[in-house]
Amino acid sequence: MAELNALADDRALLGRTSTAERVSDILRSRIAEGFFPPGTRLSEDSIGGALGVSRNTLREAFRLLTHERLLVHQLNRGVFVRVLTVEDVEDIYRTRALVECAVVRGLGDPPYAVDGLAGAVEGGRRATRESDWKGLGTANIHFHRELVALAGSARTDELMRSVFAELRLAFHLVDDPKRLHEPYLARNGQILQALRNGDRGEAENLLAVYLDDSRRRVVEVYSRQVTEPL
């Protein structure tokens, strides 16, 4: 299974001080990158074997991710990647607007450290050239993660890691990822250029409109998908 083979590659990240928190970090990242779609049952034996961790450690990691609303435990059935509701999607975008716009508004004097943003934009362009629409969605999430990182706050980074992972769960149910993600690549570039120009006010305005447009589009598509057979 490709997902488990990729997960086994993460085993080296655990080192000798593997903890439930580190395992949850790996699984959260894999969920955010689209390896485990909503509704996927997570096998303790398969994932524990791939990562080389004990059942107890894995169960604690599952518990942490359940608390973050990424997983759900179903009695007598196991642990599953959560399927979001439309209300969840709306709330994710409210949180994004509050945090991301505040980060840009609170930037100090230019120049800003935008190398990470530039790398994410280039990653999106590369995915577009290769018609890799899932990869484009991942690059888009990376762009906004780098944007949040401009705040230099570990607490904000931690908060938004879970939010972006939840967002990816919504993206999984979109039937036309190209149509969803492609228009925002150019808008990421516009935000990047505004920050390069030292114009945080323009960057915030672009970001606010971007997020509102994206919210309406994702909610529209997601509402249709969750009411139709998958």
Secondary structure, 3 states (H helix, E strand, C coil): CHHHHHHHHCHHHHCCCCCHHHHHHHHHHHHHCCCCCCCCEECHHHHHHHHCCCHHHHHHHHHHHHHCCCEEEECCCEEEECCCCHHHHHHHHHHHHHHHHHHHHCCCCCCCCCHHHHHHHHHHHHHHHCCCHHHHHHHHHHHHHHHHHCCCCHHHHHHHHHHHHHHHHHHCCCCCHHHHHHHHHHHHHHHHHHHHCCCHHHHHHHHHHHHHHHHHHHHHHHHHHHCCCC
